[in-house]
Amino acid sequence: MGLMMNKVPPPPKHNRYIFLKIKLFLTAVSCGKINVRKLWNVFVCSWAYFFKTKISATSPLVLSLELGNECNAGCLFCRDAKGRIYNINPQHPYIDSISKGRMPVDMALDIIGQLKDDVLIAVLYTNGEPLLYKGLTELVRFSTEHKVMTMISTNGLLLTEDNTRAFLNAGIDLIKIQLGGMTQDVYSVQIRYGDVEKLKNNIRMLARLKKELKSHTVILIDWITYNYNRHQIPLIRQFCRECGLMLSFRQGNPRGGLEDKETPLPTETLPMSCDWLWKGMQVNFDGEVLQCCEGVIWSGCKPYAVWKTGASQLKDIWNGPAAQATRELMKTKGRRSMSICKQCQRTGIAFKW
């Protein structure tokens, strides 16, 4: 059953996805992807964050991989007509173009393989549409074979019978699909290159195949809340109820032309330290190992290291000198000490999108 509410929710500043996390945990337990060693790693990461130690656990509990950074949907806040993506570094918006690229499959396999005994989940997207990545099914299957949970977030436009069967059979644990309109006129306010009727049919197909294949995969419809689409929330509730899907809400990103019409994103600096430095690691398509997922669209972000397949040891990078120095800076001076952290509104280790 979908997660339904009786009233239209206000645009949330943060969505912690509590019900989703509970469902994922129970699903992972039933699939044998949770064991004592991984729970211990979660505990040590959390303990290290609480006490703000320089050294965290031997492995992050969340691994985020930017498999690629191209997309077929054309969201207003993403790449423009010239192929430039919005740069969240206020000093260089659009000036320093974020280059396009895709992570080699052997690099992704190497990284997941090194962390498989300790990491809880591999997030197989950061910035871009994961269904454009040809090695996605291989990565999901490899992760499943090594008892690592996997998830993707997709616009859903590229879902087909073939790739959907492949993902479900490979053992993917979560497919999150963004949706911001139930009719084409509303949907296309934000999405420039998508057909909402095709998307809805793709979602119905996904729900049907999940049932036919008796898949454990959790499917979440992520409703992106804007002022212009709030009147359609009853429609998405009904749609999710009919398909038997989970439904959640979060605030939309007004950048790209909706700034004067929508609720602005929060800008205040949060007082608490960032969990990512102790619990999660981001690796860009080009092998840059970063503090968090925001680095994929922040020009000039200095990486901990650059990954070299067959040579790098991720656990050494995870607790290496650069990581220790960043944690110490966060502990002593807080988010204001780093420009990329000063403007960040993330708490916990939430989804990128």
ABEGO torsion letter per residue (X at the ends): XBBBBABBBBBBABBAGAAAAAAAAAAAAAAGABBAAAAAAAAAAAAAAAAGBABBBABBABBBBBABABBAAGBAABBBAAGBBBBABAAABGABBBBBEBBBAAAAAAAAAAAAAABABBBABABEBAAABAAAAAAAAAAAAAGBBBBBBBAGAABBAAAAAAAAAAGBABBBBBBABABAAAAAAABAABBAAAAAAAAAAAAAAAAAAGBABBBBBBBBBBAAAAAAAAAAAAAAAAAGBBBBBBBBBABGGAAAABBBBBABBBABBBAAAAABBBBBAAGBBBABAAAAABBGBBBABBBBBGABBAAAAAABAAAAAAAAAAAAAEAAABAAAAABABBEBBBAX
